[in-house]
Amino acid sequence: MTGLTLWQTIRLKLKIAVKLQSAMRGQLAWHQAIGVLHCVGDVVKMQALVRARAYVEEEGGEKHDRPVSKILPVTNSTQLKRNCYSLSKRH
């Protein structure tokens, strides 16, 4: 940092510190978002299972030839988990 005045040096160091803080904040937000997506995926999956169980109980407890995924499609949960996986693989 030759040729810089004291104030220019301080300003440059503060600018670097702000950029570092911004990068750290971004990483923390990224990891929090991944955790939230995993939780939402699990909630969607549990809701599908509860709804499927309620549907089967409404039918008088009779067994169906169709699997639960055919009774209540869980494509949203599957898609959500696929998105979570692809986001976590970006690191």
DSSP file (Angstrom, degrees, kcal/mol; ACC not computed):
  #  RESIDUE AA STRUCTURE BP1 BP2  ACC     N-H-->O    O-->H-N    N-H-->O    O-->H-N    TCO  KAPPA ALPHA  PHI   PSI    X-CA   Y-CA   Z-CA
    1    1 A M    >         0   0    0      0, 0.0     3,-1.0     0, 0.0     2,-0.2   0.000 360.0 360.0 360.0  46.2    0.0    0.0    0.0
    2    2 A T  T 3   +     0   0    0      1,-0.2     3,-0.1     0, 0.0     0, 0.0  -0.504 360.0  25.4 -77.5 147.7    2.7    2.4   -0.9
    3    3 A G  T 3  S+     0   0    0      1,-0.3     2,-0.3    -2,-0.2    -1,-0.2   0.413  92.9 120.7  83.5  -1.5    1.8    5.9   -2.0
    4    4 A L    <   -     0   0    0     -3,-1.0    -1,-0.3     1,-0.1     2,-0.0  -0.735  61.0-125.9 -96.0 143.4   -1.5    5.8   -0.1
    5    5 A T     >  -     0   0    0     -2,-0.3     4,-2.2    -3,-0.1     5,-0.2  -0.303  32.3-101.5 -75.4 170.1   -2.3    8.3    2.6
    6    6 A L  H  > S+     0   0    0      1,-0.2     4,-2.4     2,-0.2     5,-0.2   0.907 123.2  49.2 -59.9 -43.8   -3.4    7.1    6.0
    7    7 A W  H  > S+     0   0    0      1,-0.2     4,-2.7     2,-0.2    -1,-0.2   0.872 109.6  51.4 -67.0 -37.0   -7.1    7.8    5.3
    8    8 A Q  H  > S+     0   0    0      2,-0.2     4,-2.4     1,-0.2    -1,-0.2   0.891 110.5  49.5 -65.6 -38.8   -6.9    5.9    2.0
    9    9 A T  H  X S+     0   0    0     -4,-2.2     4,-2.3     2,-0.2    -2,-0.2   0.927 112.7  46.4 -65.3 -45.1   -5.4    2.9    3.7
   10   10 A I  H  X S+     0   0    0     -4,-2.4     4,-2.5     1,-0.2    -2,-0.2   0.921 112.6  50.5 -63.0 -43.7   -8.0    2.9    6.4
   11   11 A R  H  X S+     0   0    0     -4,-2.7     4,-2.3     1,-0.2    -2,-0.2   0.908 110.6  49.4 -61.9 -42.3  -10.8    3.3    3.8
   12   12 A L  H  X S+     0   0    0     -4,-2.4     4,-2.1     2,-0.2    -1,-0.2   0.908 111.4  48.7 -64.0 -42.6   -9.4    0.4    1.8
   13   13 A K  H  X S+     0   0    0     -4,-2.3     4,-2.2     1,-0.2    -2,-0.2   0.896 112.1  48.9 -65.1 -39.8   -9.2   -1.8    4.9
   14   14 A L  H  X S+     0   0    0     -4,-2.5     4,-2.5     2,-0.2    -2,-0.2   0.885 109.2  53.1 -65.9 -38.1  -12.8   -0.9    5.9
   15   15 A K  H  X S+     0   0    0     -4,-2.3     4,-2.1     2,-0.2    -2,-0.2   0.911 110.0  47.6 -63.4 -42.2  -13.9   -1.7    2.3
   16   16 A I  H  X S+     0   0    0     -4,-2.1     4,-2.2     2,-0.2    -2,-0.2   0.898 111.1  51.7 -64.6 -41.0  -12.3   -5.1    2.5
   17   17 A A  H  X S+     0   0    0     -4,-2.2     4,-2.5     1,-0.2    -2,-0.2   0.898 109.2  49.9 -64.0 -40.4  -13.9   -5.7    5.9
   18   18 A V  H  X S+     0   0    0     -4,-2.5     4,-2.4     2,-0.2    -1,-0.2   0.908 110.3  50.1 -65.3 -41.3  -17.4   -4.8    4.6
   19   19 A K  H  X S+     0   0    0     -4,-2.1     4,-2.2     2,-0.2    -2,-0.2   0.896 111.1  49.5 -63.0 -39.6  -16.9   -7.1    1.6
   20   20 A L  H  X S+     0   0    0     -4,-2.2     4,-2.4     2,-0.2    -2,-0.2   0.919 110.6  49.5 -65.5 -43.5  -15.9  -10.0    3.9
   21   21 A Q  H  X S+     0   0    0     -4,-2.5     4,-2.6     1,-0.2    -2,-0.2   0.904 110.5  51.2 -60.6 -41.0  -18.9   -9.3    6.2
   22   22 A S  H  X S+     0   0    0     -4,-2.4     4,-2.1     2,-0.2    -2,-0.2   0.905 110.2  48.7 -63.9 -42.2  -21.2   -9.4    3.1
   23   23 A A  H  X S+     0   0    0     -4,-2.2     4,-2.1     2,-0.2    -1,-0.2   0.908 112.4  48.2 -64.7 -41.9  -19.7  -12.7    1.9
   24   24 A M  H  X S+     0   0    0     -4,-2.4     4,-2.4     2,-0.2    -2,-0.2   0.913 110.7  51.0 -65.0 -42.5  -20.1  -14.3    5.4
   25   25 A R  H  X S+     0   0    0     -4,-2.6     4,-2.3     1,-0.2    -1,-0.2   0.886 109.5  51.5 -61.5 -39.2  -23.7  -13.0    5.6
   26   26 A G  H  X S+     0   0    0     -4,-2.1     4,-2.3     2,-0.2    -1,-0.2   0.902 109.6  48.9 -64.0 -42.4  -24.5  -14.5    2.2
   27   27 A Q  H  X S+     0   0    0     -4,-2.1     4,-2.4     2,-0.2     5,-0.2   0.912 111.5  49.3 -64.9 -42.1  -23.1  -17.9    3.2
   28   28 A L  H  X S+     0   0    0     -4,-2.4     4,-2.2     1,-0.2    -2,-0.2   0.917 112.0  48.2 -63.4 -42.7  -25.1  -17.9    6.4
   29   29 A A  H  X S+     0   0    0     -4,-2.3     4,-2.3     2,-0.2    -1,-0.2   0.890 110.4  53.1 -64.4 -38.3  -28.3  -17.0    4.6
   30   30 A W  H  X S+     0   0    0     -4,-2.3     4,-2.0     2,-0.2    -2,-0.2   0.938 110.5  45.5 -61.4 -48.7  -27.5  -19.7    2.0
   31   31 A H  H  X S+     0   0    0     -4,-2.4     4,-2.0     1,-0.2    -1,-0.2   0.875 112.3  51.7 -65.4 -37.0  -27.1  -22.4    4.7
   32   32 A Q  H  X S+     0   0    0     -4,-2.2     4,-2.3    -5,-0.2    -1,-0.2   0.904 108.4  51.8 -65.7 -40.2  -30.3  -21.3    6.5
   33   33 A A  H  X S+     0   0    0     -4,-2.3     4,-2.3     1,-0.2    -2,-0.2   0.890 108.1  51.5 -64.0 -39.4  -32.2  -21.4    3.2
   34   34 A I  H  X S+     0   0    0     -4,-2.0     4,-2.1     2,-0.2    -1,-0.2   0.922 110.2  49.4 -63.0 -43.9  -31.1  -25.0    2.6
   35   35 A G  H  X S+     0   0    0     -4,-2.0     4,-2.1     1,-0.2    -2,-0.2   0.900 110.4  50.4 -62.1 -41.2  -32.2  -26.0    6.1
   36   36 A V  H  X S+     0   0    0     -4,-2.3     4,-2.7     1,-0.2    -1,-0.2   0.913 108.8  51.8 -63.9 -42.6  -35.6  -24.4    5.6
   37   37 A L  H  X S+     0   0    0     -4,-2.3     4,-2.3     1,-0.2    -1,-0.2   0.893 109.2  50.2 -62.5 -39.6  -36.1  -26.2    2.3
   38   38 A H  H  X S+     0   0    0     -4,-2.1     4,-2.0     2,-0.2    -1,-0.2   0.919 111.9  48.0 -63.5 -42.7  -35.3  -29.5    3.9
   39   39 A C  H  X S+     0   0    0     -4,-2.1     4,-2.3     2,-0.2    -2,-0.2   0.922 111.2  49.8 -64.2 -44.0  -37.8  -28.8    6.7
   40   40 A V  H  X S+     0   0    0     -4,-2.7     4,-2.5     1,-0.2    -1,-0.2   0.901 109.3  52.7 -62.3 -40.5  -40.5  -27.8    4.2
   41   41 A G  H  X S+     0   0    0     -4,-2.3     4,-2.1     1,-0.2    -1,-0.2   0.902 109.7  48.2 -60.7 -41.2  -39.9  -31.0    2.2
   42   42 A D  H  X S+     0   0    0     -4,-2.0     4,-2.4     2,-0.2    -1,-0.2   0.883 110.7  51.2 -67.2 -37.8  -40.3  -33.1    5.3
   43   43 A V  H  X S+     0   0    0     -4,-2.3     4,-2.5     2,-0.2    -2,-0.2   0.923 110.1  49.4 -64.7 -43.3  -43.5  -31.3    6.3
   44   44 A V  H  X S+     0   0    0     -4,-2.5     4,-2.1     1,-0.2    -2,-0.2   0.902 111.4  49.7 -61.9 -41.5  -45.0  -31.8    2.8
   45   45 A K  H  X S+     0   0    0     -4,-2.1     4,-2.1     2,-0.2    -1,-0.2   0.920 111.2  48.3 -64.8 -43.5  -44.1  -35.5    3.0
   46   46 A M  H  X S+     0   0    0     -4,-2.4     4,-2.6     1,-0.2    -2,-0.2   0.901 109.7  52.8 -64.3 -40.2  -45.7  -35.9    6.4
   47   47 A Q  H  X S+     0   0    0     -4,-2.5     4,-2.6     1,-0.2    -1,-0.2   0.910 108.7  50.2 -61.1 -41.7  -48.8  -34.1    5.2
   48   48 A A  H  X S+     0   0    0     -4,-2.1     4,-2.3     1,-0.2    -1,-0.2   0.907 111.3  48.4 -63.6 -41.4  -49.1  -36.5    2.3
   49   49 A L  H  X S+     0   0    0     -4,-2.1     4,-2.3     2,-0.2    -2,-0.2   0.915 112.6  47.9 -66.3 -41.8  -48.8  -39.5    4.6
   50   50 A V  H  X S+     0   0    0     -4,-2.6     4,-2.5     2,-0.2    -2,-0.2   0.918 113.1  48.1 -64.8 -43.2  -51.4  -38.2    7.0
   51   51 A R  H  X S+     0   0    0     -4,-2.6     4,-2.3     2,-0.2    -1,-0.2   0.890 111.0  51.0 -65.0 -38.5  -53.8  -37.4    4.2
   52   52 A A  H  X S+     0   0    0     -4,-2.3     4,-2.4     2,-0.2    -2,-0.2   0.913 110.6  48.9 -64.8 -41.7  -53.3  -40.8    2.7
   53   53 A R  H  X S+     0   0    0     -4,-2.3     4,-2.4     1,-0.2    -2,-0.2   0.921 111.5  49.3 -63.7 -42.9  -54.0  -42.5    6.0
   54   54 A A  H  X S+     0   0    0     -4,-2.5     4,-1.9     1,-0.2    -2,-0.2   0.885 110.3  51.5 -62.8 -38.2  -57.1  -40.4    6.4
   55   55 A Y  H  X S+     0   0    0     -4,-2.3     4,-1.2     2,-0.2    -2,-0.2   0.918 110.5  47.6 -64.5 -43.7  -58.2  -41.4    2.9
   56   56 A V  H  <>S+     0   0    0     -4,-2.4     5,-1.6     1,-0.2     6,-0.4   0.899 111.5  50.9 -65.3 -40.2  -57.7  -45.1    3.6
   57   57 A E  H ><5S+     0   0    0     -4,-2.4     3,-1.4     1,-0.2    -1,-0.2   0.836 105.1  57.1 -67.3 -32.2  -59.6  -44.8    7.0
   58   58 A E  H 3<5S+     0   0    0     -4,-1.9    -1,-0.2     1,-0.3    -2,-0.2   0.829  98.9  60.9 -65.0 -31.0  -62.5  -43.0    5.2
   59   59 A E  T ><5S-     0   0    0     -4,-1.2     3,-0.5    -3,-0.3    -1,-0.3   0.308 128.4 -96.8 -80.5  10.4  -62.8  -46.0    2.9
   60   60 A G  T < 5 -     0   0    0     -3,-1.4    -3,-0.2     1,-0.2    -2,-0.1   0.686  66.1 -69.5  84.1  19.6  -63.6  -48.2    5.9
   61   61 A G  T 3 <S+     0   0    0     -5,-1.6    -1,-0.2     1,-0.2    -4,-0.1   0.609  87.6 153.9  76.6  10.2  -60.0  -49.5    6.4
   62   62 A E    <   -     0   0    0     -3,-0.5     2,-0.3    -6,-0.4    -1,-0.2  -0.439  47.2-113.8 -72.6 147.3  -60.2  -51.6    3.2
   63   63 A K        -     0   0    0     -2,-0.1     2,-0.3    -3,-0.1    -1,-0.1  -0.611  28.3-147.5 -81.5 140.4  -56.9  -52.3    1.5
   64   64 A H        -     0   0    0     -2,-0.3     4,-0.1     2,-0.2    -8,-0.0  -0.753  15.9-137.7-104.1 152.8  -56.3  -50.7   -1.8
   65   65 A D  S    S+     0   0    0     -2,-0.3    -1,-0.1     2,-0.1    -2,-0.0   0.676  84.5  86.4 -78.8 -17.4  -54.3  -52.2   -4.7
   66   66 A R  S    S-     0   0    0      1,-0.1    -2,-0.2     2,-0.1     5,-0.0  -0.618  82.3-121.2 -86.5 141.3  -52.9  -48.8   -5.3
   67   67 A P    >>  -     0   0    0      0, 0.0     4,-1.5     0, 0.0     3,-1.3  -0.302  32.7-102.2 -71.0 166.0  -49.8  -47.5   -3.5
   68   68 A V  H 3> S+     0   0    0      1,-0.3     4,-2.8     2,-0.2     3,-0.1   0.855 121.4  61.4 -58.5 -36.6  -50.0  -44.4   -1.4
   69   69 A S  H 34 S+     0   0    0      1,-0.2    -1,-0.3     2,-0.2     5,-0.2   0.779 105.8  47.3 -64.6 -24.5  -48.3  -42.4   -4.1
   70   70 A K  H <4 S+     0   0    0     -3,-1.3    -1,-0.2     3,-0.1    -2,-0.2   0.789 111.0  50.9 -84.0 -29.6  -51.1  -43.2   -6.5
   71   71 A I  H  < S+     0   0    0     -4,-1.5    -2,-0.2     1,-0.3    -3,-0.1   0.959 131.7  12.1 -69.6 -51.0  -53.8  -42.3   -3.9
   72   72 A L  S  < S-     0   0    0     -4,-2.8    -1,-0.3    -5,-0.1     2,-0.1  -0.927  85.5-136.2-127.5 106.0  -52.2  -38.9   -3.2
   73   73 A P        -     0   0    0      0, 0.0     3,-0.3     0, 0.0    -3,-0.1  -0.401  13.3-166.2 -64.0 133.6  -49.5  -37.9   -5.6
   74   74 A V     >  +     0   0    0     -5,-0.2     4,-2.4     1,-0.2     5,-0.2  -0.181  44.0 129.4-111.9  38.0  -46.6  -36.4   -3.8
   75   75 A T  H  >  +     0   0    0      1,-0.2     4,-3.0     2,-0.2     5,-0.2   0.842  70.0  58.5 -63.2 -31.9  -44.9  -34.9   -6.8
   76   76 A N  H  > S+     0   0    0     -3,-0.3     4,-2.5     2,-0.2    -1,-0.2   0.927 108.7  44.1 -63.5 -43.2  -44.6  -31.5   -5.0
   77   77 A S  H  > S+     0   0    0      2,-0.2     4,-2.8     1,-0.2     5,-0.2   0.912 114.5  49.9 -65.8 -42.1  -42.6  -33.1   -2.2
   78   78 A T  H  X S+     0   0    0     -4,-2.4     4,-2.3     1,-0.2    -2,-0.2   0.937 113.0  46.1 -62.6 -45.6  -40.5  -35.1   -4.7
   79   79 A Q  H  X S+     0   0    0     -4,-3.0     4,-2.3     1,-0.2    -1,-0.2   0.904 112.1  51.7 -63.3 -41.2  -39.8  -31.9   -6.8
   80   80 A L  H  X S+     0   0    0     -4,-2.5     4,-2.5    -5,-0.2    -2,-0.2   0.920 110.7  47.3 -62.2 -44.7  -39.0  -30.0   -3.6
   81   81 A K  H  X S+     0   0    0     -4,-2.8     4,-2.6     2,-0.2    -1,-0.2   0.887 110.0  53.2 -65.8 -36.8  -36.5  -32.6   -2.4
   82   82 A R  H  X S+     0   0    0     -4,-2.3     4,-2.3    -5,-0.2    -1,-0.2   0.916 110.5  47.7 -62.9 -41.6  -34.9  -32.7   -5.9
   83   83 A N  H  X S+     0   0    0     -4,-2.3     4,-2.3     2,-0.2    -2,-0.2   0.905 110.9  51.1 -65.2 -41.2  -34.5  -28.9   -5.7
   84   84 A C  H  X S+     0   0    0     -4,-2.5     4,-2.4     1,-0.2    -2,-0.2   0.921 110.9  48.9 -60.4 -43.9  -33.0  -29.1   -2.2
   85   85 A Y  H  X S+     0   0    0     -4,-2.6     4,-1.4     1,-0.2    -2,-0.2   0.923 111.6  47.8 -64.9 -44.0  -30.5  -31.7   -3.3
   86   86 A S  H  < S+     0   0    0     -4,-2.3     4,-0.4     1,-0.2    -1,-0.2   0.871 112.3  50.4 -67.1 -34.4  -29.4  -29.7   -6.4
   87   87 A L  H >< S+     0   0    0     -4,-2.3     3,-1.1     1,-0.2     4,-0.2   0.906 110.2  49.0 -68.0 -40.4  -29.0  -26.6   -4.3
   88   88 A S  H >< S+     0   0    0     -4,-2.4     3,-0.7     1,-0.2    -1,-0.2   0.750 105.0  59.6 -72.7 -21.0  -26.9  -28.3   -1.6
   89   89 A K  T 3< S+     0   0    0     -4,-1.4    -1,-0.2     1,-0.2    -2,-0.2   0.587  85.1  80.6 -80.6  -9.1  -24.7  -29.8   -4.3
   90   90 A R  T <         0   0    0     -3,-1.1    -1,-0.2    -4,-0.4    -2,-0.2   0.693 360.0 360.0 -71.4 -17.3  -23.7  -26.3   -5.6
   91   91 A H    <         0   0    0     -3,-0.7    -1,-0.3    -4,-0.2    -2,-0.1   0.514 360.0 360.0 -68.9 360.0  -21.1  -25.9   -2.8
